Amino acid sequence: MLLRTPRDTLLQPLSAAAGMVEKRQTKPILGCFLIEKSGPTLTITATDLEAQIRVTQPLGELPTDNGDGALAVPAKKLLDILKSLPDGSTVELRHEGDQLRVTSGRSRFTLHTLPASDFPTLQPPTTGQQLTLPQRVLRRVIALTAFAMAQQDVRYYLNGLLFHQVAEKLHVVATDGHRLAHVQTAMQEQGQAREAILPRKTVLELERLLTDSDQPVILTIADRQVVIQSGALELTSKIIEGKFPDYTRVIPSAHPVRIVFDRLELLRALQRVAVLAEDKLRPIRCQFEPGLVRISGHNTEKEEAVEEIEIHYEGASFEVGFNVTYLIDVLTALANDVIHLQLKDSMAAALITTPDDPHFHYVVMPMRL
């Protein structure tokens, strides 16, 4: 195989696929890119056996030889080499035997390769229920929910993001058992009710790859896999098997106390208090009074931070405790100027909503102080 191309033409698809390369390299082949050249088209594939990214890239206007072929090459080494080359440079890849020679100007590198036939690939399902969303919409619903996914929870179905289609509506939900983020968006297609839990790594890779464009994204949900296609990108992932909790029962519907905050003002106050909050559980105390909330945090070294914010509240005084990280996460994900905190008492789950988006809900459990 022989390939001559501008550096960026090669670097772009490699960078897109890099996030799926197995970092721990339980098998050497999983630390590789599969590079396939067929005529004027280059295909880059990376996998960790649970998910796979495949990117198709036209080779541009520079002439290329007709030497088609395929090889598996160490991903990090090739990516680091290309990143270190000057902008606008031309790269030549020449594959002979078990070696790949990379040449650019006076720079020459030789990399060891593995047979392309040894590279494991996931075969996308040929049938399944399809959903279509603009990239910006899918990126937004993931950004508003993904931070609430669990990490390495023994309840494996919490280590992912639920996509639940009901008629012409798509519900996207994440929870770690202490908080829950839910957002609903309208769909172009009206399909039968269907659920799929996408693994955490797949969700984070998808969030990284999506842009704020109107380019359509097609999600094909099969029994055990989901395929996400947009332009030259194809992401195939296994689905987490298991029953996701009934999120509709968790979202409170009749909390009597509604407190209005300026989102950025509250976020900055919480970030300052968090500096001195205890490292492990990150507790803070919120003391509500008419027109005012006093937020405080302390640690085992008897250090303390206190912030006071003016609020729209005229009820009786009370206090409630929260994990400050859970509040910072949601306020960072939102872009609204105003948020509503709805409460029942110091023991009931709190609900955060926004007046601009009635289809977003964030439920967070209080802490005992």
Secondary structure, DSSP 4 states (H G I P E B T S, - for coil): -EEEEEHHHHHHHHHHHGGGS-SS-SSGGGGEEEEEEETTEEEEEEE-SSEEEEEEEE--SS---S--EEEEEEHHHHHHHHHHSPTT-EEEEEEETTEEEEEETTEEEEEE-B-GGG-------S--EEEEEEHHHHHHHHHTTGGG--SS-SSGGGSEEEEEEEEEEEEEEEE-SSEEEEEEEEEEEEEEEEEEEEEHHHHHHHHHH--SS--EEEEEE-SSEEEEEETTEEEEEEPBPSPPP-GGGTS-S--SEEEEEEHHHHHHHHHHHHTTS-TTT-EEEEEEETTEEEEEEE-TT--EEEEEEE-B--S--EEEEEEHHHHHHHHHH---SEEEEEES-SSSPEEEEETTEEEEEEEE--B--
